[in-house]
Amino acid sequence: MDQIRIVYRDNDRTPLLYVIQAMAAEHESLDVRIDRMYDEDEYEQGFLQGNHDLICEHLRFLFPARLKGHPVRVLASCQNHAVERLLASQAVHGLDDLRGKRIAIRGMDSSRLSSIQWLKQLGLHGRVETVIVEDEDIGRWQQWRKVAAGEADAVICSPLYAEPALAAGLHDLDAPPLVECGSLFFAALGPFISGHEGELRKFMRAVYRALHVFHNQPERTLAIMSGEPARLMKVEDPATLRRHYDDLRKGYDERPIPSVQGIATTYALLNGNYAPLDGLNPLTLWDLRYVLELEESGFMDELKLAAAARQQ
């Protein structure tokens, strides 16, 4: 059996990763090895040095790496909008009420940059006070506690961590999501691609199959999620696992194709904020050959037709 290795950093990515693994083994004779990398520098530099086959998440360091001449290529993107929610105290009824108020933002670079870009999109940047709160100071995605304590009026929060905030009295504000390339993408280096085209074609078919299963077969998806993903995400009860599935499903596209606006926004939020990217054409990162092959062959349409036929 062929093998390919995915390295990732955030366990919130594991539900889809493990569905991909299952589809690859069942349909493609491909063993997808999934490894978490804890050290950020080892993750990034290890990838650029050719030590990892594929990585999933953290687009931000790939843009400057490409500008510096690293043969970085992004093969697919499963998200074209940010999934975070804007939660507020009961005194805030809509976006207009936030002007002059305080919004708690996670201090992690990727979250902070996306949050600020979202505030710009909503017309709130410069009209609100941002309160940067580190996970180390309050807990992972626990910035909502600043609102509950009266130290902020709203918070940008991952949907996977919103339930305690809602239980504490916060509520959702209606706000269009930030259009960007999300954190569930797959990237490789040019030399690896050249030497592993067969494995990558199998892998991409497994990605299509996994997205189809995630969107259309909740019970099968939940059965996979209840194993290693639930352990890694520290989810112990079925109700929470089901909520996580519903939230994740909303964030995934049905096809792993980046949008033009998503690429443009991602470039804009990184340029000058994370690294100077003047002179980089962001389209040079994207190598969609395997996605295009499957689109041209109607692969996803065939999956849908086969699923419909089984239901008759």
PEWO-V581045 format. One record per pair of residues at least 12 apart in sequence whose ideal C-beta (glycine too) atoms are under 10 Angstrom apart, sorted by the first residue. I is the first residue (numbers start at 1). J is the second residue. Records with the same first field share a line. If there is no record, write none. Layout:
I->J, J
//
This chain:
1->24, 25, 28, 29, 30, 31
2->24, 28, 29, 30, 31, 32, 196, 198, 199, 200, 202, 203
3->24, 30, 31, 32, 33, 53, 196, 199
4->24, 30, 31, 32, 33, 53, 54, 188, 192, 196, 199, 200, 202, 203, 206
5->31, 32, 33, 34, 35, 51, 52, 53, 54, 55
6->20, 21, 32, 33, 34, 35, 36, 52, 53, 54, 55, 56, 186, 203
7->33, 34, 35, 36, 37, 42, 43, 46, 47, 51, 52, 53, 54, 55, 56, 57
8->34, 35, 36, 37, 43, 52, 54, 55, 56, 57, 58, 183, 184, 186
9->36, 37, 38, 39, 40, 43, 44, 55, 56, 57, 58, 183
10->36, 56, 57, 58, 110, 183, 184, 232, 233
11->36, 228, 229, 231, 232, 233, 234, 235
12->57, 83, 140, 141, 158, 159, 160, 161, 183, 184, 229, 232, 233, 244, 247, 248
13->34, 36, 56, 57, 78, 183, 184, 229, 232, 233, 248
14->34, 36, 56, 224, 225, 227, 228, 229, 230, 231, 232, 233
15->184, 210, 214, 221, 222, 224, 225, 228, 229, 230, 232, 233, 235, 241, 244, 245, 248, 249, 252
16->56, 78, 79, 184, 207, 210, 211, 213, 214, 221, 224, 225, 229, 248, 249, 251, 252
17->32, 34, 36, 56, 184, 186, 210, 228, 229, 232
18->32, 34, 210, 221, 224, 225, 227, 228, 229, 230, 232
19->206, 207, 209, 210, 211, 212, 213, 214, 217, 220, 221, 223, 224, 225, 229
20->32, 34, 56, 78, 186, 203, 204, 206, 207, 208, 209, 210, 211, 213, 214, 224
21->33, 34, 206, 210, 224, 228
22->206, 209, 210, 213, 220, 221, 223, 224, 227
23->202, 203, 205, 206, 207, 208, 209, 210, 211, 212, 213, 214, 224
24->199, 202, 203, 205, 206, 207, 209, 210
25->206
26->206, 209
27->202, 205, 206, 209
28->199, 201, 202, 203, 204, 205, 206, 209
29->202
30->198, 199, 200, 201, 202, 203, 205, 206
31->199
32->53, 54, 199, 202, 203, 206, 207, 210
33->53, 54
34->56, 228, 229, 232
35->52, 53
36->232
37->51, 52, 55
40->58, 61, 109
43->55, 57, 58, 61
44->58, 60, 61, 62, 65
45->61, 65
47->61, 62, 65, 70, 72, 187, 188, 189, 192
48->61, 62, 65, 68, 70, 71, 72, 189
49->70, 189
50->70, 71, 188, 189, 191, 192
51->189
52->187, 188, 189, 192
53->186, 188, 189, 192, 193, 196, 199, 200, 203
54->75, 76, 185, 186, 187, 188, 189, 192, 193, 196, 199, 200, 203
55->72, 74, 185, 186, 187, 188, 189
56->76, 78, 183, 184, 185, 186, 187
57->110, 182, 183, 184, 185, 186, 187
58->109, 110, 183, 185, 187
59->72, 74, 77, 110, 180, 181, 182, 183, 185, 187, 258, 263, 266, 267, 270, 282, 285
60->109, 110, 113, 114, 183, 266, 269, 270, 273, 274, 275
61->109, 110, 270, 274, 275
62->74, 185, 187, 270, 282, 285
63->266, 267, 270, 271, 274, 275, 277, 280, 282, 285
64->270, 271, 274, 275, 276, 277, 280
65->187, 189, 275, 285
66->277, 280, 281, 282, 284, 285
67->275, 276, 277, 278, 279, 280, 281, 282, 284, 285
68->275, 280
70->189, 190
71->188, 189, 190, 191, 192, 193, 194, 287
72->187, 188, 189, 190, 284, 285, 287
73->186, 187, 188, 189, 190, 192, 193, 284, 285, 286, 287, 288, 289
74->181, 185, 186, 187, 188, 258, 263, 282, 285, 286, 287, 288
75->185, 186, 187, 188, 193, 200, 203, 204, 207, 256, 286, 287, 288, 289, 290, 291
76->184, 185, 186, 187, 203, 204, 207, 208, 211, 253, 255, 256, 257, 258, 286, 287, 288, 290, 291, 294
77->180, 181, 182, 183, 184, 185, 186, 187, 253, 255, 256, 257, 258, 259, 262, 263, 266, 286, 288, 291
78->181, 182, 183, 184, 185, 186, 207, 210, 211, 214, 251, 252, 253, 254, 255, 256, 257, 258
79->180, 181, 182, 183, 184, 185, 248, 251, 252, 253, 256, 258, 259, 262
80->177, 179, 180, 181, 182, 251, 252, 253, 255, 256, 257, 258, 259, 260, 261, 262, 263, 265
81->176, 177, 178, 179, 180, 181, 182, 250, 251, 253, 259, 261, 262, 265
82->111, 114, 115, 117, 118, 121, 156, 158, 177, 178, 179, 180, 181, 182, 183, 251, 262, 265
83->158, 159, 160, 177, 178, 182, 183, 184, 247, 248, 250, 251, 252
84->105, 106, 111, 114, 115, 118, 141, 155, 156, 157, 158, 159, 161, 162, 175, 177, 178, 251
85->144, 155, 156, 157, 158, 159, 161, 162, 165, 166, 170, 172, 173, 175, 177, 247
86->98, 103, 115, 118, 119, 122, 124, 154, 155, 156, 157, 170, 172, 173, 174, 175, 177
87->103, 104, 143, 144, 147, 154, 155, 156, 157, 159, 162, 165, 166, 168, 169, 170, 171, 172, 173
88->101, 103, 144, 147, 152, 153, 154, 155, 165, 170, 171, 172, 173
89->101, 147, 148, 150, 152, 153, 154, 155, 168, 169, 170, 171
90->169, 170, 171
91->153
92->147, 153, 154, 170, 171, 173
93->171, 173
94->173, 174, 175
95->122, 123, 124, 128, 154, 173, 174, 175, 176
96->123, 124
97->153, 154, 173
98->119, 122, 124, 127, 128, 153, 154, 173, 175
99->123, 124, 127, 128
100->127, 128, 129, 153
101->124, 127, 128, 129, 152, 153, 154
102->128, 129, 130, 131, 146, 147, 150, 151, 152, 153, 154, 155
103->115, 116, 119, 124, 128, 129, 130, 131, 143, 146, 147, 152, 153, 154, 155, 156
104->130, 131, 132, 133, 138, 142, 143, 144, 145, 146, 147, 151, 152, 153, 154, 155, 156, 157
105->118, 119, 130, 131, 132, 133, 143, 146, 152, 154, 155, 156, 157
106->132, 133, 134, 135, 138, 140, 141, 142, 143, 155, 156, 157, 158, 161
107->131, 132, 133, 134, 135, 136, 137, 138, 143
108->132, 134, 135, 140, 141
109->270, 273, 274
110->183, 269, 270, 274
111->132, 135, 141, 143, 156, 157, 158, 183
112->130, 132, 134, 156, 273, 274
113->180, 266, 269, 270, 273, 274
114->156, 178, 180, 182, 183, 265, 266, 269
115->130, 132, 143, 155, 156, 178, 269
116->130, 132, 156, 178, 269, 273
117->178, 179, 180, 265, 266, 268, 269, 270, 273
118->156, 175, 176, 177, 178, 179, 180, 265, 269
119->156, 175, 178
120->178, 265, 268, 269
121->175, 176, 177, 178, 179, 180, 265, 269
122->173, 175, 176, 178
124->154, 175
128->152, 153, 154
129->152, 153
130->152, 156
131->143, 146, 147, 151, 152, 153, 154, 155
133->145, 146, 151, 152, 155
139->161
140->158, 160, 161
141->155, 156, 157, 158, 159, 160, 161, 162, 164, 165
142->155, 157, 161, 164, 165
143->155, 156, 157, 158, 161, 165
144->156, 157, 161, 162, 164, 165, 166, 168, 170
145->164, 165, 168
147->165, 168, 169, 170
148->164, 165, 167, 168, 169, 170
149->168
154->170, 173, 175
155->170
156->175, 178
157->170, 172
158->247
159->172, 243, 244, 246, 247, 248, 250, 251
160->233, 235, 240, 243, 244, 247, 248, 251
161->247
162->243, 247
163->239, 240, 243, 244, 247
177->250, 251
178->262, 265, 266, 269
179->259, 260, 261, 262, 263, 264, 265, 266
180->258, 259, 261, 262, 263, 264, 265, 266, 267, 268, 269, 270
181->258, 259, 261, 262, 263, 264, 265, 266, 267, 282, 285, 286
182->251, 252, 253, 258, 262, 266
183->251
184->248, 251, 252, 253, 256
185->256, 258, 266, 286
186->200, 203, 204, 207, 256, 290
187->285, 286, 287
188->200, 203, 287
190->287
193->287, 289, 290
197->289, 290
200->287, 289, 290
201->289, 290, 293, 294
202->290
203->290
204->256, 288, 289, 290, 291, 293, 294, 299
205->290, 293, 294, 297, 299, 303
207->255, 256, 290, 291, 294
208->254, 255, 256, 290, 291, 294, 295, 299, 300, 302, 303
209->299, 300, 303
210->224, 252, 256
211->249, 252, 253, 254, 255, 256, 300, 303
212->254, 255, 299, 300, 303, 304, 306, 307
213->303, 307
214->245, 248, 249, 252, 254
215->249, 252, 253, 254, 304
216->249, 254, 303, 304, 307, 308
217->307
218->242, 245, 246, 249
221->245, 248, 249
222->238, 241, 242, 244, 245
225->241, 242, 244, 245, 248
226->238, 241, 245
229->241, 244, 245, 248
230->244
254->300, 304
255->291, 294, 295, 299, 300
256->288, 290, 291, 294, 300
257->286, 288, 291, 292, 294, 295
258->282, 283, 285, 286, 288, 291
260->283
263->282, 283, 285, 286
264->282, 283
266->282, 285
267->280, 281, 282, 283, 285
268->282
270->282
//
